[in-house]
Amino acid sequence: DKGYICNKTMKAEFGALGILLHTPLRSNMKDDRSPEEVKALNNQRRLIETVIAQLTERFNAEKIRARDLWHLTVRISRKLLAHSINCCINQKYGNSLLQFERIFC
């Protein structure tokens, strides 16, 4: 998110934990990364957002009702497993991995 730009203190705290956080920069900010690196990061981000949207819309992952941690973990695991199986089916039939519409038609 372009509205979330880390300050130096926060970057140092993340670095101490071994986390390197890449955020899109605003148009008036200088980017030290190469254009290829920025493109690769944007492609990864797009893929991650697509998967999250599929989990939210198709598998109703936002509304998981569970009373304890065990049931919450099992329900999330089932949704992730179903998503992974759909990706495997698409790969088997030569479709794009995230094109679930072709499976259900």
C-alpha positions as a printed NumPy array, in Angstrom:
array([[  0.   ,   0.   ,   0.   ],
       [  1.455,   3.364,  -0.987],
       [  0.047,   4.906,   2.178],
       [  2.242,   2.646,   4.299],
       [  5.834,   3.812,   4.033],
       [  8.107,   2.628,   6.862],
       [ 10.322,   4.996,   8.745],
       [ 13.949,   4.094,   9.515],
       [ 13.185,   2.914,  13.05 ],
       [ 10.537,   0.514,  11.817],
       [ 12.842,  -0.796,   9.081],
       [ 15.523,  -1.43 ,  11.719],
       [ 13.034,  -3.331,  13.899],
       [ 11.923,  -5.447,  10.94 ],
       [ 15.572,  -6.026,   9.985],
       [ 16.342,  -7.302,  13.486],
       [ 13.609,  -9.906,  12.976],
       [ 14.958, -10.854,   9.552],
       [ 12.08 ,  -9.204,   7.676],
       [ 12.694,  -7.115,   4.575],
       [  9.529,  -5.172,   3.791],
       [  9.118,  -3.815,   0.254],
       [  6.436,  -1.188,  -0.23 ],
       [  5.445,   0.609,  -3.431],
       [  6.85 ,   4.111,  -3.428],
       [  4.962,   7.286,  -4.127],
       [  5.519,   8.997,  -7.463],
       [  7.625,  11.754,  -5.889],
       [ 10.   ,   9.289,  -4.165],
       [ 13.284,   7.994,  -5.561],
       [ 13.485,   4.238,  -6.046],
       [ 16.937,   2.653,  -5.701],
       [ 15.756,  -0.739,  -6.964],
       [ 16.194,  -1.793, -10.57 ],
       [ 13.107,  -1.726, -12.837],
       [ 13.343,  -5.522, -13.191],
       [ 13.228,  -5.962,  -9.419],
       [ 10.243,  -3.617,  -9.107],
       [  8.428,  -5.491, -11.883],
       [  9.11 ,  -8.852, -10.205],
       [  7.841,  -7.53 ,  -6.865],
       [  4.693,  -6.136,  -8.509],
       [  4.037,  -9.489, -10.203],
       [  4.434, -11.303,  -6.875],
       [  2.138,  -8.826,  -5.185],
       [ -0.502,  -9.245,  -7.898],
       [ -0.368, -13.043,  -7.52 ],
       [ -0.675, -12.845,  -3.73 ],
       [ -3.628, -10.456,  -3.969],
       [ -5.331, -12.773,  -6.481],
       [ -4.976, -15.776,  -4.187],
       [ -6.257, -13.807,  -1.193],
       [ -9.242, -12.602,  -3.247],
       [-10.025, -16.175,  -4.328],
       [ -9.843, -17.424,  -0.751],
       [-12.107, -14.591,   0.323],
       [-14.695, -14.837,  -2.457],
       [-14.809, -18.523,  -3.391],
       [-13.977, -20.105,  -0.072],
       [-15.571, -17.488,   2.187],
       [-12.365, -17.206,   4.211],
       [-13.397, -13.955,   5.881],
       [-16.231, -15.6  ,   7.784],
       [-14.792, -18.636,   9.488],
       [-16.802, -19.358,  12.585],
       [-15.005, -21.38 ,  15.194],
       [-15.119, -21.356,  18.946],
       [-11.604, -22.525,  19.569],
       [ -8.188, -22.449,  17.946],
       [ -8.294, -26.116,  16.891],
       [-11.465, -25.744,  14.815],
       [-10.285, -22.442,  13.354],
       [ -7.016, -24.069,  12.289],
       [ -8.794, -27.056,  10.739],
       [-11.254, -24.892,   8.809],
       [ -8.543, -22.618,   7.443],
       [ -6.459, -25.67 ,   6.517],
       [ -9.402, -27.188,   4.601],
       [ -9.881, -23.995,   2.621],
       [ -6.172, -23.8  ,   1.786],
       [ -6.161, -27.482,   0.815],
       [ -9.182, -26.994,  -1.47 ],
       [ -7.446, -24.046,  -3.131],
       [ -4.28 , -26.101,  -3.624],
       [ -6.254, -29.007,  -5.103],
       [ -7.943, -26.648,  -7.559],
       [ -4.517, -25.357,  -8.62 ],
       [ -3.298, -28.95 ,  -9.126],
       [ -6.36 , -29.807, -11.236],
       [ -5.752, -26.742, -13.388],
       [ -2.106, -27.704, -13.804],
       [ -3.096, -31.246, -14.808],
       [ -5.396, -29.969, -17.556],
       [ -2.92 , -27.335, -18.751],
       [ -4.957, -24.35 , -17.58 ],
       [ -3.614, -21.304, -15.797],
       [ -3.257, -22.224, -12.115],
       [ -5.679, -19.608, -10.817],
       [ -8.428, -19.955, -13.466],
       [-10.947, -21.842, -11.33 ],
       [-13.849, -21.026, -13.652],
       [-12.582, -23.598, -16.148],
       [-12.825, -26.354, -13.541],
       [-16.394, -25.584, -12.554],
       [-17.788, -25.192, -16.083]])
